[in-house]
Amino acid sequence: MHVVSPGELEVEYLRDNFSFHPLDLEDCVNVAQRPKMDEYDKYIFLVLLFPYYERAQREIRSAELDFFIGPDYLITVSDGKHPLLDAFFNDCLKSEVFRERYLHATPPDLLYEILHRLQAGIFPMLDHIAEDIETIESQIYAGAEKRMVRDILITQRNIVNFRRIVNAHKSTLRKLINVRSQGVFVLSSNLAMYYGNLIERTKDIWDTLDIHHQSISAFQAANNSMISYKLNDAMKVLTAISVSVLPATLIATVFGMKTINMPLVNNPYGFWTLLIMMFSFVGILLAYFKKRDWL
């Protein structure tokens, strides 16, 4: 049974027909903050968070998926934000082949297929993040540092959200494999190996995210360094120009006082003499700065 965005009627149906714990039903309505597993005598309640990509905001967000696992049933509850689980259920509704292949198996078999598909849907998002990082790298070294500041922050936010969402998957799945409820969740040796592969893939996902996190942090540091270098270079040029113009400004200020016996005031070539003096001081200072490699 698959329930999307449960309301009062759906919760009442689950309560009356399966006698689930009120706190579990409350978790199906409210948004959970972390994955968890609660074990009871007659069923297991499993909460997992999976990432999905919100294209309009370019943001990776979390979708909550709840599972009620009994000896002969599997009930999935979705908040309607993750398309893979809804698509799988719709395929089972429309296709006799899907129903024959998946719905006639045991609840652990069906749960594995669902988790396998949900995990497989994570890898395209990881590839998308890797492509974003490669684009950021090429743009940084192409001279588009300022434009990349926002893209770097968006990618960093997505990686942080991704890591937060899948952080507890491995430990939760391990708890699921090691349940002690008799007859509720029975794994054959072959199926236990498949669940072990889910845990290994969760580790691979975390390692990939860790690499992406280190890469984007390194490129952020490189981008900040290049922006700082260009800013310092511009400030150095402006400072050199200001210092070079300072003697000319001083000369113009002194001779602008027009006091008695001021030199060159009545000289017919006074203006040109002062102009030559100003440009000479500016030229000498600029040449000195150039020689010291300050320009």
Secondary structure as UniProt FT lines:
FT   STRAND          2..4
FT   HELIX           8..18
FT   HELIX           22..29
FT   STRAND          36..39
FT   STRAND          44..54
FT   TURN            55..58
FT   STRAND          59..69
FT   STRAND          74..78
FT   HELIX           83..94
FT   HELIX           96..98
FT   HELIX           99..103
FT   HELIX           107..120
FT   HELIX           122..140
FT   TURN            141..143
FT   HELIX           145..166
FT   TURN            167..168
FT   HELIX           169..177
FT   TURN            182..184
FT   HELIX           189..255
FT   TURN            260..261
FT   TURN            263..264
FT   TURN            268..269
FT   HELIX           270..291
FT   TURN            292..293
//
